[in-house]
Amino acid sequence: MVSPTGAERRVYVVTGAGGQLGRALAEEFAADGVVALTRADWDVEQPPPAGLGQPNAVLHAAAWTNVDGAEDDPQGAAAVNVGGTANVAGLGAPLVYYSTDYVFEGGKSEPYVESDGPNPQSAYGRTKLHGEAAAGERAWIVRSSWLFGPTGTNFVRTMLRLGEERDEVAVVDDQRGSPTYVGHLAAATRQVLRLPYGVYHVAAEGDATWADFAEAIFEEAGIGTRVRRITTAELGRPAARPAYSVLRSEKGAPTLPHWREGLRETMAAIRTGAARE
Ligand SMILES: NC(=O)c1ccc[n+]([C@@H]2O[C@H](COP(=O)([O-])OP(=O)(O)OC[C@H]3O[C@@H](n4cnc5c(N)ncnc54)[C@H](OP(=O)(O)O)[C@@H]3O)[C@@H](O)[C@H]2O)c1
């Protein structure tokens, strides 16, 4: 595509543009040519819609992200995360596939790097790992973790809601990861596009347990709710999660700001009403 100045304009397709990362990507790439497709525009279980053309890259943020729900319906999750990714790769453009720390077992006590072998413990993690393979050869596999932002379903928004309703919340204190702000991940995607195809770990600096994260959320929001630290076993969710899943890169992937900085940006966006839902 050629712009009015004659310079070649880059065009990006974003899938899952109604999700928290999809929205952040659509904003980040808005100055380029961006075709932001929600599920209503392209259900990735179907082949690409006619007339999409050949973008410079597809930023594939559409996914089945209900981790516990995938235990009940692993085939439904695979249809989106594996079959859907194959359909997106079928467009023939290079693609960024967003993957997850849940591809790892979680038994390490130091960060997982790209050469560590995956061993997912949940149906969701298995579908995301198979999705990495379905992305094909011309793909950047960007593994990130514990995503949050001002819109959609995420831990920050859940805690803010619970904080308004309760004096105390019980939060898991034996899972450690790097909560990552979707705005930072979207910005880093630009740098990833300059790297060779391959797997990259891109997560926020710093790490925390969910209980640490909850306390920080209440502190930033000025909410007095107490956090009662509990175990994963006490919470009793259907899907197993890694006890430790901090991601770092040994391959020169972009580094992100600290999660606390991402939390401040999210809170600022919520306060200024940038979050519309
Ligand atoms: N959330 C995390 O903590 C986390 C951590 C690591 C990696 N990731 C990965 O990062 C990516 C983005 O996650 P997110 O947190 O932004 O998830 P999200 O907010 O749940 O967004 C996912 C989007 O995909 C859409 N979608 C679901 N099935 C679809 C289909 N068949 N066709 C088209 N769109 C479909 C959803 O639409 P509906 O709302 O209509 O279902 C939603 O808008 C995913 O690949 C996820 O696996 C997420």
The ligand as an SDF file (V2000), in Angstrom:
LIG
                    3D

 48 52  0  0  0  0  0  0  0  0999 V2000
   -4.5970  -13.2650   29.5440 N   0  0  0  0  0  0  0  0  0  0  0  0
   -3.4120  -13.7220   29.9170 C   0  0  0  0  0  0  0  0  0  0  0  0
   -3.0560  -13.7040   31.0990 O   0  0  0  0  0  0  0  0  0  0  0  0
   -2.4570  -14.2460   28.8870 C   0  0  0  0  0  0  0  0  0  0  0  0
   -1.1770  -14.6490   29.3000 C   0  0  0  0  0  0  0  0  0  0  0  0
   -0.2830  -15.1010   28.3410 C   0  0  0  0  0  0  0  0  0  0  0  0
   -0.6550  -15.1730   27.0130 C   0  0  0  0  0  0  0  0  0  0  0  0
   -1.9170  -14.7960   26.6420 N   0  0  0  0  0  0  0  0  0  0  0  0
   -2.2770  -14.8800   25.2300 C   0  0  0  0  0  0  0  0  0  0  0  0
   -2.3640  -13.5640   24.7270 O   0  0  0  0  0  0  0  0  0  0  0  0
   -3.3670  -13.4970   23.7100 C   0  0  0  0  0  0  0  0  0  0  0  0
   -4.3640  -12.4010   24.0310 C   0  0  0  0  0  0  0  0  0  0  0  0
   -4.9830  -12.6850   25.2720 O   0  0  0  0  0  0  0  0  0  0  0  0
   -5.9790  -11.6750   25.9850 P   0  0  0  0  0  0  0  0  0  0  0  0
   -5.6290  -11.6570   27.4120 O   0  0  0  0  0  0  0  0  0  0  0  0
   -6.0400  -10.3890   25.2160 O   0  0  0  0  0  0  0  0  0  0  0  0
   -7.3520  -12.4640   25.8160 O   0  0  0  0  0  0  0  0  0  0  0  0
   -8.8440  -11.9280   25.7480 P   0  0  0  0  0  0  0  0  0  0  0  0
   -8.9540  -10.5820   26.3790 O   0  0  0  0  0  0  0  0  0  0  0  0
   -9.6740  -13.0560   26.2410 O   0  0  0  0  0  0  0  0  0  0  0  0
   -9.0530  -11.7310   24.1920 O   0  0  0  0  0  0  0  0  0  0  0  0
   -9.1490  -12.8100   23.3150 C   0  0  0  0  0  0  0  0  0  0  0  0
  -10.0630  -12.3740   22.2010 C   0  0  0  0  0  0  0  0  0  0  0  0
  -10.1590  -13.4540   21.2610 O   0  0  0  0  0  0  0  0  0  0  0  0
  -11.5110  -13.5230   20.8790 C   0  0  0  0  0  0  0  0  0  0  0  0
  -11.8520  -14.8450   20.3570 N   0  0  0  0  0  0  0  0  0  0  0  0
  -12.1400  -15.9980   21.0280 C   0  0  0  0  0  0  0  0  0  0  0  0
  -12.4370  -16.9740   20.1550 N   0  0  0  0  0  0  0  0  0  0  0  0
  -12.3390  -16.4360   18.9220 C   0  0  0  0  0  0  0  0  0  0  0  0
  -12.5410  -16.9260   17.6280 C   0  0  0  0  0  0  0  0  0  0  0  0
  -12.9150  -18.1960   17.4010 N   0  0  0  0  0  0  0  0  0  0  0  0
  -12.3390  -16.1050   16.5650 N   0  0  0  0  0  0  0  0  0  0  0  0
  -11.9780  -14.8100   16.7630 C   0  0  0  0  0  0  0  0  0  0  0  0
  -11.7900  -14.2790   17.9680 N   0  0  0  0  0  0  0  0  0  0  0  0
  -11.9650  -15.0880   19.0420 C   0  0  0  0  0  0  0  0  0  0  0  0
  -12.2960  -13.2100   22.1210 C   0  0  0  0  0  0  0  0  0  0  0  0
  -13.6170  -12.8370   21.7560 O   0  0  0  0  0  0  0  0  0  0  0  0
  -14.8230  -13.0990   22.7850 P   0  0  0  0  0  0  0  0  0  0  0  0
  -14.6370  -12.1030   23.8780 O   0  0  0  0  0  0  0  0  0  0  0  0
  -16.0300  -12.8800   21.9310 O   0  0  0  0  0  0  0  0  0  0  0  0
  -14.6850  -14.5120   23.2740 O   0  0  0  0  0  0  0  0  0  0  0  0
  -11.4840  -12.0440   22.6780 C   0  0  0  0  0  0  0  0  0  0  0  0
  -11.9040  -10.8210   22.1270 O   0  0  0  0  0  0  0  0  0  0  0  0
   -3.9790  -14.9090   23.6440 C   0  0  0  0  0  0  0  0  0  0  0  0
   -3.3330  -15.6310   22.6280 O   0  0  0  0  0  0  0  0  0  0  0  0
   -3.6240  -15.5120   24.9820 C   0  0  0  0  0  0  0  0  0  0  0  0
   -3.5400  -16.9280   24.9090 O   0  0  0  0  0  0  0  0  0  0  0  0
   -2.8170  -14.3210   27.5480 C   0  0  0  0  0  0  0  0  0  0  0  0
  1  2  1  0
  2  3  2  0
  2  4  1  0
  4  5  1  0
  4 48  2  0
  5  6  2  0
  6  7  1  0
  7  8  2  0
  8  9  1  0
  8 48  1  0
  9 10  1  0
  9 46  1  0
 10 11  1  0
 11 12  1  0
 11 44  1  0
 12 13  1  0
 13 14  1  0
 14 15  2  0
 14 16  1  0
 14 17  1  0
 17 18  1  0
 18 19  2  0
 18 20  1  0
 18 21  1  0
 21 22  1  0
 22 23  1  0
 23 24  1  0
 23 42  1  0
 24 25  1  0
 25 26  1  0
 25 36  1  0
 26 27  1  0
 26 35  1  0
 27 28  2  0
 28 29  1  0
 29 30  1  0
 29 35  2  0
 30 31  1  0
 30 32  2  0
 32 33  1  0
 33 34  2  0
 34 35  1  0
 36 37  1  0
 36 42  1  0
 37 38  1  0
 38 39  2  0
 38 40  1  0
 38 41  1  0
 42 43  1  0
 44 45  1  0
 44 46  1  0
 46 47  1  0
M  CHG  2   8   1  16  -1
M  END
$$$$
